[in-house]
Amino acid sequence: MSELPLDVFELGNRIALPELYAQCIRSLCDTARIAVFEYPEELKTVASTDDDWFLKSPLIQTLNEKSILTKVGKNVNCYTIHTRHSPEGWRLRYIGQTDPRRATANISRLLIPKTGQGNRVMTLCKGAVRNGVEIGLRLIRVEPDTLRSFIQEKAVNELRSGNILDWNRAGVVRSQGD
């Protein structure tokens, strides 16, 4: 992908909060504009170990640096993680929000393993990739920034069921980078 798709939504005189939320969710669920997060072929097997993942962390970083991570910068404050097992379509698995000043670090923490660091989403991500599943991201910026928690919490409460947002824990909304 040559250009990272990023939509910006701003609450203002011409848009009310319910419409802003609806626009954000439509964008975050837009599977035609997902940026695929790349992983080395050696990790796309059930035989890959946690040690393999730690050793390949710098390569994962490099594979995604130009196409995604450097473009995230301070531009993103809400994001979704999707999975796709070909030939199936994309599945919405996780919605998160982050302080835009720490967006790159927080998204990297979820998708690139670090030594001595474990988190639930990273564990689920590794399991998916080991089983041949692709990981994709949708990224947006909502203004004012204080609305990012509202977007995440409302989405989890309204959309979490079965196969949708199943990587968000039931009833738990964790703030990323607050």
N, C-alpha and C positions, 0 to 999 in steps of 0.2 A: 504494500500500500504506500503510495507516494505522499499522500496528505492525510494527516490525522483529522478525522471529522470531529469538530467541536462546535456545539451550538451554545449560544448565550441567551439566557432568558432573564428579563428584568421586570420586576413589579413596578408598575407606574400608573399614571392617570388613565391609560388606555387599556389596561389589563388588570383584572381582579385576581385575587389569590386562587380561587378554584380553577380559573382558566390557566393561570401560570402553572399550577400543579399538573393539570392535564397535558399541557404542552411539554413539560419536563418529562413526564412519564412516557408520552409518545416518542420523544426523542431517545430516551434511555432504552426503550424497547425496540427501536428501529434496527432490525437485524440486517438491513441492506447497508448500513453504515458502521458495521463493527470492525474494529481494528484487531487483527489476529496477533496474539502474543506468541512469539516463536520460542520453541524449545529444541535442543539438540536431539537428533534421531536416537542417540544412545539412551536417552531418558524415556523414550516412548515404548517401553517394554516393562512388563511386570517384574522382570528380573533386575531392574535398576533399584539400587539401594539408596538410603538416605545419604550415605557417604558419597555415592555417585553424584547426587544432586548438589551437595556442598561443593564438590570438586568442580562441577560444571557451572556454578553460580556466576563466575566472571564471564563465561561464554554466553549465558542467558542474558546477562546485562548487556553485553556487546551486541547480541542479535536484535535487541529491542531498543537500544540507545537512540539511534537516529530516527527510527520510524515512529516511536511512541514516547519514550521516557523524556528526551530533551524537549519535546513539544508540549508535554504536560506542564512543566514549569510551574508558574503561579497562575495558570489559566483555568484550572479545574477545581471544582469543589463538590461535585456529585459524580458518581460513576456506577456502572453496572458491570458485572462479570457474567459472561455467557459461556456455555459449552456447546460443542457440536461434535457428534459422532457421525461421520459420513455414512450414508447419504441423508441422514436426518437433518432437520433444520436446527437453528440455534435455540437454546433453552436458557431463559433468564434464571440465574442461580443465586446472585448476590447483588445487593445494592448497598453502597457505602457513601459516606460523605467525609470530607476532610477540609482542614484549614488549607486554603490554596498555597500558603507559604510552605507547606509540608506535603503537598500532593504527590510529587514524584517519589519521595521517601516512603510515604504510606502505601501507595500502590505497589511499589517495588517490594515492600515488606510482605505483601500478600501473595506476590507471584514469583519472587526470587528468594530461594532459601538462604539463610545466613546461619553460620555456625552458632550453636547454642541458643538459637531462637526458634521457637515453634509457635505456630498459631493455627487455629482450626481451619481457616480458609486455605492456608498454604498446604496443610495436610490433605484437604479435599482436592485441591488443585493437582498436587503430585499424584494422587490416586487416579484422577481423571486422565492426566497425560500418560501415565503408565499403561492405561487401558486404551490408548489410541485416540483420545478425545482432544479436540482443539479447544483452546482457551481464547476468548475474545473480550474486548472492552468497548464500552460506549462511555463517552465522557462529555459532561456538560459543565457550564458555569451558570449559577443562578444568582441573581442580585436582588436585594442585598444579600450578602454572604450569610447573614443570620438565618435565612430561610433554608439553608442546606439541611439542617437537622429535621426541620418540618417535612421536607420532601422525602427524606429517608424514612422517617417514622411513619408517615402516612402511607407510603408505599408498602412497607412491611406489614402494617396493620390491614391494609386493603387487599394486597396481592398475594401474600404468603399463603400458599396452599399446595399440597401435593408436590408437583415438580417445579413449581414457581417459587423462587426465592428460598429454596430449601437449604441453602448455605447460610442464610441468616437464621440464627437460633429463634425458636418460637418465643415470642413475647420479649425478646431482648434486642434492644437497639444500642449498639456500642458506638460511641463517638470516636472518630478517627482523627487524632491530632488536635484535639481541643485543649 
